Amino acid sequence: MKKTKKGEELETTDDESSDTVEIIESDSEESTISIDSDNEDSKVLDFVQVDDSIPKFVSQIDILRILSSKETFSHILVLLGLLVAFAFLSFTNSAIAEKLIISLGYGFSFGYFLIANLSRFESLNEMLRKVDSSSIFLPAVISGLFSLFIWLGIHKDTYGEDLHKYLSFGLILIFIIWQFAQAWWMRIPFKEFSLRRMDKYQDDGETKLGIVSNLASPIMWSLLGFLIFNFISDKVTQFSQNFDNSFILSWFLMMLILGGGTFFLLKQMHREFWYNPKVASFSAYFSIGYWGFLSYHAGVLLYSMHNEPSFTYDLVFMIITIFLVIYSLSFQALRTEARRAHLKSTNHYMGKAGNFITKENVIFYAISFTLAYGASNFFLANFDTSLIGGIRGVSQISHMIVLISGILVILIVNYNLLTGRGLIQEGFIESMRNPKDNDN
């Protein structure tokens, strides 16, 4: 195995007569070299140039076109309407409300998931994207049928009780998985921004930007959060009663513990490579953005420990989270399409799953996923049926999961950068251990 001057690795197969050599590169550089040979002494390099006229990155305008499209606005209204309905049902604390949340949650989630797959047909896609309200007719019918079958199933005398139990545990599992997925999806916009900034730096020289930013980001967001809390306490009487020395101490202590632990593990992982300008810039800009996301969840977690979340706050937090996820999914779909277009004229491997979620169907997949999350959240928030203490317990556990997952995401993103550039070869856990321990 050889190393190129930019840290890329040339890999060959075990077969000595292999005719192909691939370059494993960073996210910002893509190319392929193929070697054709008639014998071992005569080799001709055939370099297929990447088409640099096609942009690799996604513009914010493209994202806004998906989120604000008049063609899908009716479907967004369906999503918001169902979330409001779930919220009202959960606060009735009744068994009927619980079954309605289960039936409608699964029904519309399955319905829009099927619609997302059927939208690949051009005629159907045109019908789903009509500007008037007729665009929601087919999704409503399909989702309604799914919901009706589930409703009838959980009321069957023979297997209804067992089906109800399995579907309930399914919503609990969806709730837990969603918290991890939310933290993972939210890396996308920050990673994209960091890659763009990384392209402006050279590999030559040394910098402490990565060390300083990863250390300072949690502290910076702690101070900013304190200022926001202080402003809210002046405007909201209920919050001012909890904004005491204990609250302030808990806030700074939480952020310092999370930030300090993450910084230590990152320092172990990066070692001397943290001084590389490209690596340092990517890690720095990603930490600045992603710690803002984590500080938001840390603040809401701390608030829920002192207050019973209100109907309005809980719904607003959920809607914000859902639109952030829709944004991230849209970004990922467009990023994949941009990358495939950028490399389509080359013999670079672009993956087999690139067309699963596209800019045409991403909004329908997003509605399907977020409806399942909304149903699971308000199902657990139902006081009479919740296994984790009502809406207050739901809020605390969900934000704790996001925080733990977010720390893991920071580590994984940095690890992928280092391995993608060929700087480390250890496994994920081994990369954060003391180098002396790895030698042993």
Helices and strands as residue ranges (DSSP letters): E 2-3, E 9-11, E 20-24, E 32-39, E 42-48, H 60-67, H 73-90, H 95-118, H 122-128, G 133-136, H 137-153, H 160-185, H 187-198, H 209-235, H 237-242, H 245-270, G 271-275, H 277-306, H 311-343, H 362-381, H 390-420, H 428-431, H 435-439
